[in-house]
Amino acid sequence: MGQLTVQERRRVFLARHQTSREMLTRLSAPVPAPQPLQPSPRLSRIVKTVLIAALLSAGWFVGQAIELQVPTSIVEALPRR
């Protein structure tokens, strides 16, 4: 009862072969890349404006903390011996 006939073995072989061929075809098919989410143009503009304002204010605060003093002439910038 556990043995298959030649025709049944052939059907099983062909079914397995067809399934493996379909699997290989499915796995080798190119997959489209997901599209990145695009923020709305208005939100993007607001974020850019806030970022520029933050960078400018941070630069101003750093400039005030360091108290950058620019020499008035090249002679003052040269090291003295």
N, CA and C atoms as an extended XYZ file, in Angstrom:
243
Properties=species:S:1:pos:R:3:atomname:S:1:resname:S:1:resid:I:1 pbc="F F F"
N         0.821       -1.184        0.000 N   MET     1
C         0.000        0.000        0.000 CA  MET     1
C         0.873        1.259        0.000 C   MET     1
N         2.116        1.183        0.496 N   GLY     2
C         2.966        2.357        0.588 CA  GLY     2
C         3.717        2.659       -0.690 C   GLY     2
N         3.649        1.817       -1.687 N   GLN     3
C         4.404        2.049       -2.908 CA  GLN     3
C         3.549        2.768       -3.945 C   GLN     3
N         4.242        3.658       -4.724 N   LEU     4
C         3.550        4.393       -5.777 CA  LEU     4
C         3.819        3.736       -7.116 C   LEU     4
N         2.868        3.908       -8.012 N   THR     5
C         3.079        3.386       -9.359 CA  THR     5
C         4.009        4.323      -10.109 C   THR     5
N         4.435        3.922      -11.267 N   VAL     6
C         5.346        4.738      -12.075 CA  VAL     6
C         4.682        6.054      -12.454 C   VAL     6
N         3.413        5.998      -12.830 N   GLN     7
C         2.705        7.223      -13.206 CA  GLN     7
C         2.560        8.169      -12.001 C   GLN     7
N         2.292        7.644      -10.829 N   GLU     8
C         2.145        8.485       -9.633 CA  GLU     8
C         3.475        9.123       -9.263 C   GLU     8
N         4.564        8.340       -9.336 N   ARG     9
C         5.886        8.905       -9.047 CA  ARG     9
C         6.226       10.010      -10.043 C   ARG     9
N         5.884        9.778      -11.302 N   ARG    10
C         6.147       10.794      -12.324 CA  ARG    10
C         5.355       12.064      -12.032 C   ARG    10
N         4.063       11.924      -11.646 N   ARG    11
C         3.243       13.093      -11.308 CA  ARG    11
C         3.822       13.844      -10.106 C   ARG    11
N         4.283       13.142       -9.095 N   VAL    12
C         4.876       13.769       -7.910 CA  VAL    12
C         6.163       14.498       -8.291 C   VAL    12
N         6.991       13.839       -9.118 N   PHE    13
C         8.233       14.461       -9.554 CA  PHE    13
C         7.957       15.733      -10.341 C   PHE    13
N         7.024       15.666      -11.299 N   LEU    14
C         6.712       16.842      -12.113 CA  LEU    14
C         6.109       17.965      -11.272 C   LEU    14
N         5.284       17.617      -10.287 N   ALA    15
C         4.693       18.642       -9.422 CA  ALA    15
C         5.770       19.332       -8.592 C   ALA    15
N         6.703       18.557       -8.029 N   ARG    16
C         7.797       19.151       -7.245 CA  ARG    16
C         8.694       20.014       -8.131 C   ARG    16
N         8.975       19.495       -9.338 N   HIS    17
C         9.837       20.244      -10.264 CA  HIS    17
C         9.168       21.568      -10.654 C   HIS    17
N         7.878       21.525      -10.956 N   GLN    18
C         7.151       22.737      -11.328 CA  GLN    18
C         7.119       23.728      -10.159 C   GLN    18
N         6.899       23.224       -8.950 N   THR    19
C         6.865       24.094       -7.775 CA  THR    19
C         8.211       24.755       -7.538 C   THR    19
N         9.296       23.999       -7.662 N   SER    20
C        10.622       24.590       -7.447 CA  SER    20
C        10.944       25.604       -8.543 C   SER    20
N        10.521       25.344       -9.775 N   ARG    21
C        10.754       26.297      -10.864 CA  ARG    21
C         9.984       27.596      -10.614 C   ARG    21
N         8.735       27.484      -10.155 N   GLU    22
C         7.944       28.685       -9.846 CA  GLU    22
C         8.558       29.467       -8.691 C   GLU    22
N         9.074       28.749       -7.699 N   MET    23
C         9.699       29.416       -6.555 CA  MET    23
C        10.945       30.180       -6.995 C   MET    23
N        11.771       29.555       -7.843 N   LEU    24
C        12.966       30.236       -8.341 CA  LEU    24
C        12.605       31.456       -9.168 C   LEU    24
N        11.569       31.335       -9.978 N   THR    25
C        11.125       32.468      -10.784 CA  THR    25
C        10.645       33.608       -9.888 C   THR    25
N         9.883       33.255       -8.861 N   ARG    26
C         9.355       34.269       -7.954 CA  ARG    26
C        10.472       34.944       -7.170 C   ARG    26
N        11.472       34.169       -6.739 N   LEU    27
C        12.565       34.741       -5.947 CA  LEU    27
C        13.514       35.573       -6.784 C   LEU    27
N        13.662       35.236       -8.069 N   SER    28
C        14.604       35.974       -8.904 CA  SER    28
C        13.962       37.175       -9.583 C   SER    28
N        12.669       37.357       -9.446 N   ALA    29
C        11.991       38.497      -10.060 CA  ALA    29
C        12.387       39.776       -9.337 C   ALA    29
N        12.604       40.864      -10.086 N   PRO    30
C        12.966       42.129       -9.428 CA  PRO    30
C        11.809       42.665       -8.593 C   PRO    30
N        12.154       43.226       -7.467 N   VAL    31
C        11.157       43.777       -6.552 CA  VAL    31
C        11.265       45.292       -6.616 C   VAL    31
N        10.164       45.981       -6.869 N   PRO    32
C        10.246       47.443       -6.921 CA  PRO    32
C        10.576       48.018       -5.545 C   PRO    32
N        11.425       49.031       -5.546 N   ALA    33
C        11.821       49.674       -4.297 CA  ALA    33
C        10.647       50.490       -3.753 C   ALA    33
N        10.446       50.481       -2.447 N   PRO    34
C         9.354       51.276       -1.888 CA  PRO    34
C         9.654       52.765       -2.034 C   PRO    34
N         8.624       53.510       -2.315 N   GLN    35
C         8.775       54.952       -2.490 CA  GLN    35
C         8.909       55.623       -1.127 C   GLN    35
N         9.917       56.490       -0.961 N   PRO    36
C        10.047       57.191        0.324 CA  PRO    36
C         8.902       58.180        0.515 C   PRO    36
N         8.547       58.385        1.762 N   LEU    37
C         7.475       59.326        2.057 CA  LEU    37
C         7.959       60.744        1.792 C   LEU    37
N         7.192       61.486        1.047 N   GLN    38
C         7.538       62.856        0.718 CA  GLN    38
C         6.776       63.796        1.650 C   GLN    38
N         7.512       64.617        2.431 N   PRO    39
C         6.797       65.579        3.273 CA  PRO    39
C         6.164       66.647        2.398 C   PRO    39
N         5.142       67.274        2.922 N   SER    40
C         4.471       68.317        2.140 CA  SER    40
C         5.434       69.476        1.929 C   SER    40
N         5.315       70.175        0.804 N   PRO    41
C         6.228       71.293        0.528 CA  PRO    41
C         6.157       72.388        1.594 C   PRO    41
N         4.977       72.607        2.150 N   ARG    42
C         4.835       73.650        3.172 CA  ARG    42
C         5.587       73.266        4.444 C   ARG    42
N         5.454       72.003        4.858 N   LEU    43
C         6.155       71.537        6.047 CA  LEU    43
C         7.659       71.594        5.820 C   LEU    43
N         8.095       71.210        4.640 N   SER    44
C         9.518       71.249        4.317 CA  SER    44
C        10.045       72.682        4.401 C   SER    44
N         9.292       73.633        3.898 N   ARG    45
C         9.701       75.043        3.936 CA  ARG    45
C         9.780       75.541        5.375 C   ARG    45
N         8.829       75.143        6.209 N   ILE    46
C         8.829       75.557        7.612 CA  ILE    46
C        10.033       74.969        8.339 C   ILE    46
N        10.317       73.689        8.093 N   VAL    47
C        11.459       73.034        8.745 CA  VAL    47
C        12.761       73.710        8.327 C   VAL    47
N        12.899       74.030        7.050 N   LYS    48
C        14.113       74.713        6.581 CA  LYS    48
C        14.264       76.084        7.232 C   LYS    48
N        13.166       76.818        7.344 N   THR    49
C        13.218       78.146        7.956 CA  THR    49
C        13.620       78.055        9.424 C   THR    49
N        13.046       77.107       10.139 N   VAL    50
C        13.380       76.935       11.557 CA  VAL    50
C        14.835       76.521       11.713 C   VAL    50
N        15.312       75.654       10.849 N   LEU    51
C        16.701       75.210       10.919 CA  LEU    51
C        17.667       76.364       10.659 C   LEU    51
N        17.385       77.184        9.682 N   ILE    52
C        18.248       78.340        9.396 CA  ILE    52
C        18.242       79.306       10.573 C   ILE    52
N        17.067       79.564       11.145 N   ALA    53
C        16.989       80.468       12.291 CA  ALA    53
C        17.764       79.906       13.485 C   ALA    53
N        17.664       78.604       13.717 N   ALA    54
C        18.385       77.991       14.832 CA  ALA    54
C        19.893       78.080       14.620 C   ALA    54
N        20.358       77.833       13.412 N   LEU    55
C        21.797       77.928       13.138 CA  LEU    55
C        22.317       79.355       13.292 C   LEU    55
N        21.552       80.314       12.804 N   LEU    56
C        21.972       81.714       12.939 CA  LEU    56
C        22.020       82.143       14.406 C   LEU    56
N        21.000       81.779       15.171 N   SER    57
C        20.995       82.178       16.589 CA  SER    57
C        22.104       81.453       17.353 C   SER    57
N        22.356       80.191       17.045 N   ALA    58
C        23.448       79.479       17.713 CA  ALA    58
C        24.785       80.118       17.382 C   ALA    58
N        24.975       80.513       16.142 N   GLY    59
C        26.206       81.204       15.755 CA  GLY    59
C        26.362       82.536       16.475 C   GLY    59
N        25.259       83.254       16.631 N   TRP    60
C        25.339       84.544       17.329 CA  TRP    60
C        25.716       84.338       18.793 C   TRP    60
N        25.094       83.340       19.448 N   PHE    61
C        25.410       83.077       20.849 CA  PHE    61
C        26.859       82.622       21.023 C   PHE    61
N        27.345       81.795       20.131 N   VAL    62
C        28.738       81.351       20.207 CA  VAL    62
C        29.672       82.524       19.977 C   VAL    62
N        29.332       83.371       19.035 N   GLY    63
C        30.150       84.558       18.776 CA  GLY    63
C        30.199       85.490       19.981 C   GLY    63
N        29.088       85.613       20.685 N   GLN    64
C        29.065       86.448       21.883 CA  GLN    64
C        29.872       85.816       23.013 C   GLN    64
N        29.830       84.512       23.125 N   ALA    65
C        30.548       83.828       24.199 CA  ALA    65
C        32.056       83.883       23.975 C   ALA    65
N        32.479       83.742       22.742 N   ILE    66
C        33.912       83.738       22.441 CA  ILE    66
C        34.463       85.160       22.383 C   ILE    66
N        33.633       86.130       22.048 N   GLU    67
C        34.046       87.518       21.854 CA  GLU    67
C        35.212       87.584       20.886 C   GLU    67
N        34.933       87.212       19.676 N   LEU    68
C        35.932       87.182       18.622 CA  LEU    68
C        36.409       88.601       18.335 C   LEU    68
N        37.706       88.825       18.432 N   GLN    69
C        38.276       90.146       18.165 CA  GLN    69
C        39.174       90.046       16.940 C   GLN    69
N        38.757       90.710       15.893 N   VAL    70
C        39.491       90.688       14.637 CA  VAL    70
C        40.576       91.763       14.704 C   VAL    70
N        41.829       91.419       14.341 N   PRO    71
C        42.884       92.435       14.353 CA  PRO    71
C        42.617       93.507       13.295 C   PRO    71
N        43.026       94.728       13.611 N   THR    72
C        42.780       95.823       12.679 CA  THR    72
C        43.805       95.870       11.560 C   THR    72
N        44.947       95.233       11.743 N   SER    73
C        45.938       95.205       10.669 CA  SER    73
C        46.666       93.862       10.679 C   SER    73
N        47.406       93.610        9.624 N   ILE    74
C        48.162       92.362        9.512 CA  ILE    74
C        49.298       92.338       10.527 C   ILE    74
N        49.857       93.480       10.831 N   VAL    75
C        50.982       93.547       11.755 CA  VAL    75
C        50.543       93.049       13.140 C   VAL    75
N        49.331       93.366       13.551 N   GLU    76
C        48.850       92.890       14.848 CA  GLU    76
C        48.596       91.391       14.857 C   GLU    76
N        48.335       90.810       13.687 N   ALA    77
C        48.037       89.384       13.613 CA  ALA    77
C        49.305       88.545       13.624 C   ALA    77
N        50.443       89.141       13.261 N   LEU    78
C        51.699       88.385       13.226 CA  LEU    78
C        52.202       88.106       14.644 C   LEU    78
N        52.820       86.934       14.854 N   PRO    79
C        53.342       86.639       16.188 CA  PRO    79
C        54.548       87.523       16.500 C   PRO    79
N        54.666       87.907       17.762 N   ARG    80
C        55.772       88.759       18.183 CA  ARG    80
C        56.892       87.914       18.742 C   ARG    80
N        58.127       88.329       18.553 N   ARG    81
C        59.275       87.585       19.050 CA  ARG    81
C        59.843       88.195       20.269 C   ARG    81
